[in-house]
């Protein structure tokens, strides 16, 4: 008989939907809209979740299974579960100190946390609280000197994996952000001030941790830069398309594992393989860039089914996963590893400092139950249970 494992989490919030419901009234509307919104009519945002429903799994009830092992090896490291925390910009705006909360929890549970260039904690601080385990996602700067200095800082803290974002040649047209006045910098109009006032814990913690800012980018900002000039700095510093030449230059500098995030087509996959990247994260930026695009899970199904790709690099998924069942579905159709962003932000929004621990254990418990139900012993067996 196999050994049973239990995972401790708050039983009042056993699902992502429960966390989202609580987070929604604890986070000011303008900040929640930034987290929640997609581009244009938000059709691709909806597809990211709904397309998982078409993936069906089959049990084998008479199969005798041994102990369950959810761990996976990725880029020479073994992680306790096949999922990690996605990079999210402006995390500290949505919940104060969110990057540190999630980075600490991820390190404790031995799963990867990925810091965004435009998050609200610095490379050095997250390396410290994550015990050097955090990955980093690079928004490619327009100037090579800035790129090179960020890479130097990552090398100093011995960042284990570099993720280069490739799917933002322009920023998506997001109606929720336009209506909320959530530009760069955020416009604190009367409506937004009122929304903040009715979320007292968010307000108190924001005062404790300070107004969120782009901590990693502070060394590159002009002295005396006021809020009215911040948007100009961001546009000047990060507006520009990432092409294969720019990625090749990073590959030449960065000797550790290199991952491209935002890959969704055969053409981009072939280019990534040609320059020797170690992995790709199939993603449509959470439905925030192209409303007429396909869901991330459909892109993954197509790309992961090609054995020529699978033999050359790791193929990972980010987008639409909302449960352990979805994690199981992703592995059944060929994902090597998975990332989630919004669910972890719902977790910290709902439960504050406990949100990271809770959400990780919740997903582990859900995935473990699916593996029990399907009588599986490890993650690699999921493709054999796809209908």
C-alpha positions in Angstrom: 0.0 0.0 0.0 1.4 3.4 -1.0 2.3 6.0 1.6 -0.2 8.8 2.0 1.0 12.4 2.2 -1.1 15.3 3.5 -0.7 19.1 2.8 -1.7 21.7 5.3 -3.6 24.8 4.1 -6.6 26.9 5.1 -9.7 24.8 4.5 -11.8 27.9 4.2 -10.1 28.6 0.8 -9.7 25.2 -0.9 -9.7 26.6 -4.5 -8.4 29.4 -6.6 -12.0 30.7 -7.0 -12.3 31.0 -3.2 -9.0 32.9 -3.0 -10.0 35.2 -5.9 -13.3 36.0 -4.2 -11.6 37.1 -1.0 -8.8 38.9 -2.7 -11.2 40.9 -4.8 -12.6 42.8 -1.8 -9.2 43.2 0.0 -7.4 44.7 -3.0 -8.4 48.2 -4.3 -10.4 47.9 -7.6 -7.8 49.7 -9.7 -5.0 47.3 -8.5 -7.3 44.2 -8.9 -8.2 45.3 -12.4 -4.5 45.5 -13.3 -4.0 41.9 -12.1 -7.2 40.5 -13.6 -7.6 42.2 -16.9 -6.7 41.1 -20.4 -6.5 43.0 -23.6 -9.4 44.3 -25.8 -12.5 42.3 -25.2 -10.7 39.7 -23.0 -11.6 36.8 -25.3 -8.2 35.2 -25.2 -8.1 35.7 -21.5 -11.2 33.5 -21.2 -9.9 31.0 -23.7 -6.8 30.5 -21.6 -9.0 28.9 -18.9 -11.9 27.4 -20.8 -9.8 25.4 -23.3 -8.5 23.2 -20.5 -12.0 21.8 -20.2 -11.6 19.9 -23.5 -8.6 17.8 -22.1 -9.9 14.6 -20.6 -7.9 12.0 -18.5 -8.5 8.3 -17.9 -7.9 6.4 -14.7 -6.8 2.8 -14.4 -8.4 1.7 -11.2 -7.2 -1.8 -11.2 -3.5 -0.7 -11.7 -1.5 -1.1 -8.5 0.6 2.1 -7.9 3.4 2.8 -5.5 4.3 6.0 -3.6 3.5 9.2 -5.4 6.5 11.5 -6.3 5.5 14.9 -7.7 9.1 16.2 -8.0 10.7 17.0 -11.3 14.2 17.7 -12.5 14.7 20.9 -14.4 18.0 22.4 -15.6 20.0 20.3 -13.2 17.9 21.0 -10.1 15.1 18.9 -8.6 12.0 20.8 -7.6 9.4 19.4 -5.2 6.5 20.0 -7.6 6.1 20.6 -11.3 5.0 24.3 -11.0 6.4 27.6 -10.1 5.4 31.3 -9.6 5.2 33.4 -12.8 6.8 36.8 -13.1 4.3 39.6 -12.5 5.0 43.3 -12.9 3.9 45.8 -10.1 3.3 43.0 -7.6 3.7 45.3 -4.7 0.9 47.5 -6.0 -1.6 44.6 -5.9 -0.5 43.4 -2.5 2.2 45.1 -0.4 5.5 43.1 -0.2 4.0 40.4 -2.5 7.4 39.6 -4.2 9.1 38.8 -0.9 6.1 36.8 0.4 6.0 34.6 -2.7 9.8 34.3 -3.1 10.2 33.1 0.5 7.3 30.6 0.2 8.7 29.3 -3.1 12.2 28.8 -1.6 10.7 27.1 1.5 8.8 24.7 -0.7 11.6 24.3 -3.3 9.7 25.5 -6.3 10.9 28.4 -8.6 9.8 32.0 -8.1 10.5 34.3 -11.1 11.1 38.0 -10.5 10.1 40.4 -13.2 12.3 43.3 -14.3 9.3 45.6 -13.5 8.3 44.0 -10.2 8.6 46.0 -7.0 11.5 44.2 -5.3 15.2 44.3 -6.4 17.3 41.5 -7.8 19.5 41.6 -4.8 16.7 41.5 -2.2 14.8 38.6 -3.8 18.1 36.7 -4.2 18.5 37.2 -0.4 15.1 36.1 0.7 14.9 33.2 -1.8 18.3 31.9 -0.7 19.6 32.4 -4.3 16.9 30.2 -5.8 14.8 32.8 -7.7 14.7 33.0 -11.5 14.7 36.3 -13.3 12.6 37.5 -16.2 14.2 40.2 -18.4 12.3 42.8 -20.2 14.9 43.6 -22.8 16.1 47.2 -22.5 16.7 49.4 -25.5 20.3 50.1 -24.4 22.9 47.3 -24.3 24.7 48.8 -21.4 21.6 48.5 -19.2 21.1 44.9 -20.4 24.7 44.0 -19.6 24.6 45.6 -16.1 21.4 43.7 -15.2 23.1 40.4 -16.4 26.1 41.3 -14.3 23.9 41.8 -11.2 22.3 38.4 -11.9 25.7 36.7 -12.2 26.8 38.3 -8.9 23.8 36.8 -7.0 24.2 33.5 -9.0 20.7 33.6 -10.5 20.0 30.0 -11.5 17.8 30.6 -14.6 17.4 33.7 -16.9 14.0 34.1 -18.7 13.8 36.5 -21.6 10.4 37.9 -22.4 9.8 38.1 -26.1 6.0 38.8 -26.6 5.8 42.5 -25.8 6.8 44.4 -29.0 4.1 46.8 -27.9 1.9 47.0 -24.8 -1.6 45.5 -25.1 -4.7 47.7 -25.2 -6.2 46.9 -21.9 -9.5 48.6 -21.3 -9.7 48.0 -17.6 -6.4 49.8 -17.0 -7.5 52.7 -19.2 -10.7 53.2 -17.3 -9.0 52.9 -13.9 -6.3 55.4 -14.9 -3.7 52.8 -14.2 -1.1 54.3 -16.4 2.6 54.7 -15.6 2.7 56.3 -13.1 -0.7 55.3 -11.6 -3.0 58.2 -11.5 -4.4 58.5 -8.0 -7.7 60.2 -8.8 -10.6 60.6 -6.4 -12.1 57.3 -7.4 -8.8 55.4 -6.9 -8.2 57.1 -3.5 -11.7 56.0 -2.4 -11.1 52.4 -3.6 -7.9 52.4 -1.5 -9.7 53.8 1.6 -12.2 50.9 1.6 -9.4 48.4 1.7 -7.8 49.3 5.1 -5.4 46.4 5.5 -4.0 47.1 2.0 -3.5 50.7 2.9 -1.8 50.0 6.2 0.6 47.6 4.7 1.3 49.9 1.8 2.3 52.6 4.4 4.5 50.0 6.2 6.3 48.8 3.1 6.3 52.1 1.2 4.9 53.2 -2.1 5.7 50.5 -4.7 8.4 51.3 -7.2 10.5 49.5 -9.8 13.3 48.5 -7.3 15.5 46.7 -9.8 15.5 49.7 -12.1 16.3 52.4 -9.5 20.1 52.5 -10.3 19.3 53.4 -13.9 16.8 56.2 -13.2 17.9 59.8 -13.3 18.3 61.4 -9.8 15.3 63.6 -8.9 13.0 61.8 -11.3 9.4 62.6 -10.3 6.3 60.5 -10.9 5.3 62.5 -13.9 8.5 61.5 -15.7 8.4 57.8 -14.7 6.2 56.9 -17.7 8.6 58.6 -20.1 11.5 56.7 -18.5 9.8 53.3 -18.9 8.8 54.0 -22.5 12.3 55.2 -23.4 14.0 52.3 -21.6 11.9 49.3 -22.6 10.0 50.1 -25.8 11.5 47.9 -28.5 11.1 44.5 -30.2 13.1 41.5 -29.1 14.6 39.9 -32.2 16.7 36.8 -32.7 19.9 38.9 -32.8 19.2 40.4 -29.4 18.5 36.9 -27.9 21.7 35.6 -29.5 23.7 38.4 -27.8 22.3 37.3 -24.5 23.0 33.7 -25.2 26.7 34.7 -25.9 26.9 36.4 -22.5 24.7 34.2 -20.3 26.3 30.9 -19.6 23.5 29.5 -17.4 20.1 28.1 -18.4 18.4 30.5 -20.8 14.6 30.4 -21.3 12.4 32.3 -23.7 8.9 33.2 -22.5 6.1 34.0 -24.9 6.8 31.4 -27.6 3.7 30.2 -29.3 4.6 29.3 -32.9 6.7 26.9 -34.9 8.7 29.7 -36.4 9.7 31.1 -33.0 10.4 27.6 -31.6 12.7 26.8 -34.5 14.6 30.0 -34.1 14.9 29.4 -30.3 16.4 25.9 -30.9 18.7 27.3 -33.6 20.5 29.6 -31.1 20.7 27.0 -28.3 18.2 28.2 -25.6 17.6 25.6 -22.9 13.8 26.0 -22.7 10.7 27.9 -23.7 7.7 29.0 -21.8 4.6 28.7 -24.0 2.6 31.8 -23.1 0.3 34.5 -24.5 1.1 36.9 -21.6 -2.0 35.9 -19.7 -4.3 37.0 -22.5 -2.9 40.6 -22.2 -1.4 41.1 -25.7 -3.4 39.5 -28.6 -7.1 39.0 -28.2 -7.4 37.1 -31.5 -4.6 34.6 -30.6 -5.0 31.0 -29.5 -4.9 29.9 -25.8 -1.6 29.0 -24.3 -2.7 25.4 -23.8 -3.6 25.0 -27.5 -0.2 26.4 -28.5 1.5 24.0 -26.1 -0.4 21.0 -27.4 0.8 21.8 -30.9 4.4 22.5 -30.0 4.9 19.7 -27.5 3.5 17.1 -29.9 6.6 17.6 -32.1 9.3 15.2 -31.0 11.9 17.3 -32.8 11.2 20.1 -30.3 10.9 17.9 -27.2 14.3 16.3 -27.8 16.0 19.7 -27.9 14.7 21.8 -25.0 12.3 22.0 -22.1 8.7 23.0 -23.1 6.9 24.7 -20.3 3.5 26.4 -19.9 2.2 29.6 -18.4 -1.4 30.6 -18.8 -4.9 29.5 -17.7 -4.0 27.0 -15.0 -6.4 27.3 -12.1 -6.3 23.9 -10.3 -4.3 20.7 -9.8 -6.6 19.1 -12.4 -5.3 21.7 -14.9 -1.7 20.9 -14.0 -2.5 17.3 -14.7 -4.0 18.1 -18.0 -1.0 20.3 -19.0 1.4 17.4 -18.3 -0.8 14.9 -20.1 -0.5 17.0 -23.3 3.3 17.4 -23.0 4.3 20.2 -20.6 7.5 19.6 -18.8 6.8 22.3 -16.2 4.2 25.0 -15.5 3.9 28.5 -14.1 1.0 30.4 -12.6 0.7 34.1 -11.9 -2.8 35.2 -11.0 -3.5 32.3 -8.6 -0.5 33.2 -6.4 -1.5 36.9 -6.4 -5.0 35.9 -5.3 -3.4 33.9 -2.6 -1.4 36.8 -1.1 -4.3 39.2 -1.7 -6.7 36.8 0.2 -4.3 35.7 3.0 -1.5 38.2 3.1 1.8 36.7 4.5 0.3 33.2 4.6 -0.9 33.3 1.0 2.2 31.9 -0.6 2.4 28.9 1.7 -1.3 28.3 1.3 -1.5 28.4 -2.4 1.5 26.2 -3.0 0.1 23.5 -0.6 -3.3 23.9 -2.1 -2.0 23.1 -5.6 0.2 20.3 -4.3 -2.9 18.7 -2.5 -5.0 19.0 -5.7 -2.4 17.5 -7.9 -1.6 14.7 -5.5 -5.3 13.8 -5.4 -5.5 13.6 -9.2 -2.5 11.4 -9.2 -4.1 9.1 -6.6 -7.3 9.0 -8.6 -5.5 8.1 -11.8 -3.2 5.7 -10.0 0.0 7.4 -11.1 3.4 7.4 -9.3 5.2 10.3 -11.1 4.6 13.2 -13.4 6.1 11.5 -16.4 3.2 9.0 -16.5 0.5 11.6 -17.2 0.7 11.4 -21.1 -0.3 7.8 -20.8 -3.6 8.8 -19.2 -4.7 11.3 -21.9 -8.0 10.4 -23.7 
